[in-house]
């Protein structure tokens, strides 16, 4: 027990800092464990006034209090009388939400300025054999080329390459052989950790997080970049690294545009979105290598051969070196589910539930956009509505397994439905094309995926049947976008108790880990063990809030789409469940055992269980 008899932030902070037993500038569970080894109590006792004392204990409460006091010191109020007690005692959900709301700027990067591009190129594996730092700029964007050339002359060591839209295999090979960054006109949110580039489907979830934090302009920047990419690069690429230009990502651009429209109507913007969306839908997904004979679509990289990123060191077994495997390897990276056992070794042979559900939503959203722009009688809108309905007929015939009560991918080469159980089964609910009976069956199957920390990407049974090494988009690991998709899909069909079961368990795990590790938020989690220790492929990205006295501008808190999941899923919970999270109550005590499952009978059930 440590005590202080002066209520100044500086002195109180210094007392708390003595509990930093490993000297890393943070107060975490590691310090608490060390204190226990030394026979010390991990707590402080602050005398606010005669007869008024404040006792703080545990890593979560102590680290938050220290962070609030550090902010007082950094803002020049450290020696003023009194302490910001109300802020020091803020609830855990309010604390994490405030950190996330303030943390977006630390995750923003730019690729429209030479100085920023040089910083990114210095840390990314995007140098060719010649060691040059390249930036690819659309040849048609003469204004951007002129600006960057002038900046590059001043900074040096930056090669500007005018880029014509790649179309041939040699074009793709050059972008791999001579790698660099792709120009984007607006700021963008990076995922976090080692990533300093824009990613395609991440941007949708990152923009939703920005909107949840009332950062409309930042979310608009992400959309503007995607419109620019479609216009100048022909697609929204996997990322803005040159060797990622040959593949796209799960398509969500119209959905992002409508999210922005709900906040601030802009008819001129919607017209631009319609033009770009029609181009992307027709040129990227409905024709060319991603189109399948049934009228559905698949993931398929435009390039051939080994991928530029060699992840072989992360795998337990050797990888085949043949054209078929390389097509699979590239396609699974385009899917966003890299890596998993879901598609075997032939992702490019599958019509995926997730992609085609998103394309149904794409066509539906495009029809809505056209009605907003052209009026309710828009003939073009009617055409996309008919296309969406036709897609549903084909999807239902190919994806729905009534006996097993789940949606499965379809191998159109082998002519059979997959049996691999994964969270793609929730995409038809999220996008709204599942029937009521199908949605009820999927909701009833929730226990196959639900763990103490949320949903696993696949079921244990399917994962174990596949064999091989652990891969990150598989059991026992869970990811933020899947939690959002499943929760919102369940709520769409009225399965609120099931949605609460997922959201509460995920948030409880994220809050517990963040609380005991200085605000740490990670890319992915082991939801079976409720742990952020995930040693698969390239490790687990993300960050805590850093040394408590470090300038706030230097923070890169968390991982962007996990940050978003906290904001979005918290907003969907009842006040009673948010109070239970603040109290740190385990899910089984609040909601009942997770293996009880769910059914249509629980659709209206909300709040804390009696």
N, C-alpha and C positions, 0 to 999 in steps of 0.2 A: 504494500500500500504506500503510495506516494501522495504527499499533500502539498498544497500551496496556499498561502494566506493572503495572496494579492490577486485581485481580479483583473489583471491586465493580460491581454492576449499573448504578448511576447513571453511573459514569465510562465503562463500556463502551458504554452507550446513547448517551452524548454523542459518543463517537467514531463510532458508526454513524450518528448523526444528521448528521454533517458530510457524509455522502454523499447527503443529501436536497438535490440540486442545484437542484431547481425550487421548493423551499420549501413543499411542500404537506403536510408532516408525514408522508409516506409514503416508502418505498423501492420503486421500481418500475423497469420496463424503460426508462421515460423517463429516469430518472436514470442508468441504465447507458449509454444512448445518449449522453447529455450528457457523461458521464465519458470515453467513447471519443473524442468530439470534442475534449475538452480534453487528451487524452493521459494521463488518469489511469487507474489500475487500480481497478476497482470491487470492492474487497476490503478486509478488515481482518485484522489479525494480533493476537490476544489472548494475552498471557503469563499463563497460569494459575498457574504456579509455576516455580521455576528448572528450566530444561530441558524444560518442558511448555508447548507453544504450541498455539493453536487458530486455524486460518485459515478464514475464511468468505468466500465469493465468490459473486457472482451475485445478481440481484434476489430470487429465491425464498428462498434460504438467508438472505440478509441481512435481508429484511423479516420473516421468521419469527423470527430471533434478536432483532431489535429489538423485536418485539411481546412476546416472552417477557420481555425486560428491562424494557419499559415496564410490564408487569403487576407485576413485582417492585417497581418504583418506586411505582406506584399503590397497592399493598398495604402500603407502608411498609417494604419490605425492601431498598430500593435501596442503602443504605450498609453492609449486612452483608457480611462477608468471603465470598469465593467467588462462583461463578456457577452458575446452574442448567443445567449443560452438557448433561445428558441431555435436558432439554426443548428446549434450543436445537438439538439434533441429531436431534430426532424425525423420523420418516419423513414424506414429503409426504402420504401418505394419512392417517396418524394426525393430522397437523397440521390438514388440512382437516376431517377428521371432528370433531376437538375444537372447531374454530371453529363448525361447524354445530350440534353438540350444545349449545353454549353460546349459540347465536344465536337460538333460537326466541323468547325473551322480547322481543327487539327487533322481532319481526314480529307481536306480539300487539296487538290493538286491542279496544275495547269500544264497544258502542252501547246500554248500559243505564245510563249515567251522563251527566248533563248536561254536565259538564266535558269528557268525552271526545268527546261528540257535537259540541260547539262547535268543538273542535280539528279534527275531521274535516270539518265543514261549512265551515270557514275555508279549506281547501285543495282541496275538491272542487267541480266545476262544478255545484252543486246549488242555486243560488239562482234563484228565479223573477224575473220582471220587476219585482216589487215589492221585491226585495232581502231578503225574509224568510228566516230560517233555520228550516226545518221539520223536525220529527221525527214520523213516522207511527207510532202505537202502536195495536195491535189494540183495538177498542172493548170487546171481551169481557174484556181483561186489565186489570181495574180497579185491581188492586194496582200494576201497572207504571205506569199513568197517574197514580195518586196520588203515587207516589214521584217520578216525573220532573217532575210539576207543582211539587212542593215544591222540588226542586233548581233548576228553571228560574226560579222566583221569586227565588231568591237570586242566580243568575248573570245573569239577564236576557237579552233578545235571542234567545230560543228559543221557537218556537211549537210547542206540542204539539197534534197533530191526531188525534183518535180515528178509527180506520180500520175501516170495515165492508168485508168481502171484496168487491173489485171484480168486477163482472159485466157491465156494459154498456160500450159504446164511450165514453160520456161519463166513466165512472169512470176508464178508462185515460187519457183525455185530461187529466183533472184532475191525475193523478199525473205527467204530463209537463209540464203548464203550470205546476204549483205543486210543483216537485221538492223532495225532502228525503231524509233517511235513514230506513230502516226499523228499528224497535226489534228487538233480539235480546237474550235474557236472559243469555247466557254470553259469555265472551271468545272471540275467534276469531283465526285466523292470516290475515293479509293476504298477498297475493302478494309485495309489495315495491315498490320504486321509488315511483312517484306514486300507487299504489293504497292506499287506506285503508279499503276496504270488503271484506266477505266475498264470495267468489265460489263458485258452486255446485259445479262439478266439481273446481275447485282444492282444495276442502276435503277431498275424499277423499284426494288425493295428499299434501296437507299433513298430514293426520292420520296417514298411514302414516309420514311423516317423523318426526312427534312420537313415534309408537310405537317407531320405530327408535332414537330417542334416549331411550327409557324415560320418555316424558312421557305416561303413560296419561291422567291427569286432563285435560290439554290436548286430547288426541284425543277424549276423552269429551265435552268442551265443544262441539266441532264437531258431533258427532252430536246432542247435545241441542238445539243451535240449529236443525238441520235438522228434527227432530221438531216443534219449535215452529213453524217456518215452514209445514210441511204442515198442522198443526192450525189455525193462525190466518190464514195467507195463501193456503192452498189449494194451494201448490206450493213446491218449493225454487227460489227465483228465481235468475236469472242472477247478481244480486248484491243487497245490501241497500240499493241506491238505489231510490227510489220508481219511477222510470221503467223500471227493469229488472224490475219485478214481473210484467209481462205475459208475460215469457218465462222458461222454465226453462233447464236445462243437462243434459248427459248424465247419466243416472240411475245413481247408485252408492251410494245410502244403505244398502240391506241389506248390500252387500258391506262397507261400513265397519263396520256393526254386528257382522258376523261376525268381522272383524279384531279388534275390541275383545273379543268373546266369547272368542276364542282366548287372549287375555292374562288376562282376568278374567271368569269366568262370572257372569252376572247375569240370572236368569230373569225377574225383574220388568221389567228393561229390554227384554228380548226381546219380551215381550208388548206393550209400547208400540210397539216397532218394527214388529211385525206389523200392528197397527192402522193406523199411519201409512202403511206400505208398501202395504197394500191400498187405502187411499184414494188415494195418489199414482198407483199403477198404473192403477186404474180410472178416476179422474176426469181425470187429466192425459194419459195415453198411450193407453189402450184405447178411450176414447170422446171425443167432441168433435172439435175441429178437427185434432188430431194423429193421429187414427185414419184409416186408409186402407181402401178397399173390400176389400183382400185379407186384412185382419186384422193387417197390419203397421202400423207407425207412421212418422210423419215429424216433422220439426221445423217448428213453425208458431207464431209469436207470436200471442197473443190480441188484441193491438192492431193498428190499421191506420195507414196514413199514414207520413210520414217519421219516422225514428227520432230520439229526442231528442238523440243524440250525432251531430253532423255531422262526419264524417271526410273530407268532400270535398276539403279542402286537402291531404290525404295521397295523393290519387290523381292519376295523370298525366292521365287523361281525365275528361270530364264524366260525371256519372251521370244516368240517366234519371229523370224526375220523373213517374212514373205508378204506379198502384196495384199492378201486378204486380211492378215492381222493388222497391217498398217492402216487399212481402210477402217477396220473396227476401232482401232486405237484413236484415230482422228475423229471418227463419228462420236465416240463416247465422250470425248472432250467437248465437242459441240453441244452435246446434250445437257451439259452442266452437271451430270452425275458421274464425274470422273474422280475416282474409279469405283466400280461395283461389279458384282457378279450377275446383275440383272439380265444382261443381254448375252451372257456367255462370252464368246469371242467373235460375235457377228452383230454388233450394234446396227450396222448398215443394212442388215437383212430384216430389221424390225420396223413395223409401224407402231410407234410408241403411244401409249395412252396419254402421256403428259403432253407431247408435242401436238397431237391432233385435237386434244381438248383445248389447248391454247389457241389453235387455229380456228376452232369453232368460236371461241370467244373473240378472236381477231375479226372474223367475218361479222359476228353480231355487233361488236363495237364499231366496226366500220359502217355498218348499216345505221347505227345510232348517230354517228358523226355526220353522215350524209343527210339524215333527217334534220339535224341541227343546222346544217349549212344550206340545204336545198328545200327543206320543208317536209312535212309528214308524207306527202305524196311522191317523194323522190323515187324514180324508177330504178336508179342505181342502187339505192338502199334496198329496194325489194329484191333486186338480183342477188345481193349478198345475203339477205335473209334466206332466200331459197337455197343458196349454196350451203349455208350453215345447217339447214334442215337435212339436206342430202348427206352432208358429212355425218350427221347424227345417225342416220339410218345405217350407214356403212360401219360406223364405229360400234354401234350396238351389236351388229351381227358379228363383228370380229373381236371385240374386246370383252363383252359381258359373259361371265360364267355364272349362270343362275345356281348351279349346284354348289359352287364354292362361295358364292355371294360376294365376289370381287371382280374388278376389272383387271384384265391382263393384256400385255403387249401381244401383237400378232406378228409372227414370222411369216412374211409374205413369200419368201423364197421356198421355205419348207411347207408352207400351206397349213400351219397349225398355230394354235394359241399357246403362248407361254404359260407356265405354271409357277413362275417366280413371283412370290407375294411381296409387293413393295408399296410405298406410299403414293405411287402414281395413281393408285386406285381412288384417291381422294380428289384428283383433278376434275373428274366429271361433276363432282359436287360443287367444287369451287367455281367452275365455269357455268354450272347450271343446266347441263344437258341430261344428267341422270334423272330417271323417273323417281317418283316417290318411293316405290317399292325397292328399287335398286339402291337408293340412298339409305333406306332403312336397313338393308342387308349390310351395306358397308359400315354403317354406324354400329351394327351389332357385332361386326368383326373387329372392332376397336381393340379388344384385349389382346389380339395377336401382335399388335404393335406397341401398345401402351406399357411404358416402364415407369420406374419411380421418378425419372427425370424428364419424362415426355415421350415422344414417339421415336422409335427406331426407324431407320430408312427402309429396312426390310424385316421380315419375320425371322426369328431364330431358326425355325424349321427349314425355310428356304435357304438361308445362309449356310447352315450345316450340311444340307444336301448338296450344295455347290462345291464344298471343299475348298482347298487352296488357301491362300493367305488372306489376312484381314485387309479389307479395302474400306476407304473412308465413307463412302455413300452406301453403307450396308450395316446390318446388325453388328455390334450393339451401339452404333453411333447415330446421333440425331443432329439435325441442322435447323437453323432458324426459319428459312423459307418454308420448309415442310410443315413446321408447327403452325405458321400463319395460314398456309393453304388448307390444312386439315381443319383447323379451328373455324375459319371463315366458311369453309364448305359445310361443315356440320351445322353452323348457325343458320346458314342460308336455308336449310331444310327443317329448321326448328329443333335440332338436337342440341339444346343448350347445355344440358347436364354433361353430355359427352364432350362438348367443346370445353366446358369448364374443367373437366378432368384433365384434358391435355394442357390447356393454358396454365392452370394452377401448378401442375407438376413441373412444367418447363420453367416457369417464372420462379418457383421456389428454388429450383436447382441453380439457376443463374444468379439469383439474389444471394443465396448462401455462399456460392463460390466468390462472387464479387465482394461480399461483405468481409470474408476472411482473408482476402488477398488484395486489399487496397483498390477495390473497384475493378478488378480484373474481369474482362469479358472476352470470350474466345470465339473463334470461327465455328467450332463444332465441339460436341461433348459426347462422352460415353454416358448415355442416359440410363444404362443399366446400373452402373456404379455411381452415378451422379458425380462425375469427375471431368475435369478439363485436361486430364493427362491422356492424350490421344496420340500415340506414337505410330502413325501410319503415313505412308507416302512421304509428303514433305513436312510432316509435323503439324502443329496446331498454331495458327497465327492469332494475333490479337494482343492487347496490351492492358496494363492497369493504368492508373492515373499518374504514375511516375513518382519521383521523389516529392514529398509533400511541399517542400519549399521551392520547387522548380517553377519558373514562370508559367502561367496558365497557357500562354500562346504555344508552348512547346509540347503540350499534351496531344497524344493521339489515342485517346481512350477507346478501348474496345475493338470490336470488329463490326463494320457498318450494319450488315443486315441482322446481326444479333442485337445490336443497339435498337434497330427498328422493331424487332420482335418484342422487346420489353415495352416500348411505347404502345404499339398496336394492341398487344394482348392484354396489357393492363387496362386500356380503355374499354375492352370488351367485358371485363369482369364486373360483377355486382359490388356495391360498397362493402357488403359483408365479407366477400372473398378477398378484397383488397385489405381489409382490416386483419383477416386471418394471415395473409402474407406478411403484413407488418409485424404481427405477433410471432412470426416464425413457426406457425403451426404446421405439422406435417400433413401431407395431402390425405393420407388414410384416415386421420382424425377428423379432417374437415369434410371430405367427400365420400369416405368409405373406401374399402379395399378396391384396388384397380382391377382385380380379376373378376369383379362382379359383372363387368361388361356394361352394355347399354342396350336399350331397345326403344322402340317408338313410344313406349309408355312414359319415358322420362323426358319427352321433348320440352315440356314447359318448366321443368324443375330448375330453379336458379338459387344462388345464394349459398349460405353455409348450412350444412346438414345439421339437424338437431342432435 
